[in-house]
Amino acid sequence: MRNRLWIALAVVVLLLVAAYFAAGWYFSGIAIAPPTRPLAEAQAQTGVPADFGLPQPEEIAIDTGEVILRGWYFDNPSDGNCGMMFMHGFTGTRYEALYWAPLFWERGCDILAYDHRGHGESSEAFLTYGVNEKEDALAARNWFAEHAGLDTSRIAVGGVSYGAATALQLAPQIPDAPFVLADSSYSSMPAIVRVRADALLGSALGGLLTPGALWIAGQRANFDPAAAAPESTIGGAQIPVLLIHSRTDNFTPYTHSEDIYANSDAARTVLHINDWGSLHAADIATDFAAYKTLFEAFLAQYAPDFGLSTD
């Protein structure tokens, strides 16, 4: 009888472990291998470059040595001796950069926008929340400098959401950049995965499953999820950083940008938590004029010689 009880207990434990592993595998897939938006759908939702005052872009492919990044290069006829590389959000595409492009186009800046690995037309790959993406971004920045004939010190880097987190993790590696613009970043991969798990499953079940899902994600994609942490890397940034977040963000709480700011060098970091009623990453669309005012004030203080004057 006692042996049967032990066997039954062992079977129950094995079933629970198997169920936990299966759930962790499933949720790790949502995190690192989600379905992403096709370019045709992105265009239908966002519009085309001409809608934002941009010319037809050059279709480009950047070989990082590990993946091929496909995107757009806009050559500005007004030579402001500046460039902007802007990175899109989670499951998005290069089309998201169009919302921010006018801020830089009117300054005479060339613009690079590409699909992250595992997104759009770029190489299929697991998402690593900035760990590998920052290396992709570094390769893209170097390509941009050579292709546009710009010094890297004239190329700013920006991003929204997932792209913002990537830009912040790249920041310590580009001490010559004029600035980084990070809109609606998460503070770390573990933090945002927990937020989304709680929203989907409730705090109790989300708290139970998140550690397993993160561990499995790391094993599947061969990276350390804890290393995807803008709140940690921001301390190594030696360049000005503009953080923007909506107080009513419905995907990534604005407190994530506050946590990033708390670990930054306040002498060259600006944080705006906006009360414009915007959902996630939508401040630029909610009130472009107000957004531009914040951006221009930041440039006036920290990068006054970036591009052509807009006065």
Secondary structure, DSSP 8 states (H G I E B T S, - for coil): -HHHHHHHHHHHHHHHHHHHHHHHHHHHHHHHS-----HHHHHHHH--GGGGT----EEEEEE-SS-EEEEEEE--SS--S-EEEEE--TT--GGGGGGTHHHHHTTT-EEEEE--TTSTTS------TTTTHHHHHHHHHHHHHHHHT--GGGEEEEEETHHHHHHHHHGGG-TTSS-EEEES--S-HHHHHHHHHHHHH-HHHHHHHHHHHHHHHHHHHTS-GGG--HHHHGGG--S-EEEEEETT-SSS-THHHHHHHHTS-TTSEEEEEE-S---TT-HHHH-HHHHHHHHHHHHHHH-TTSSS---
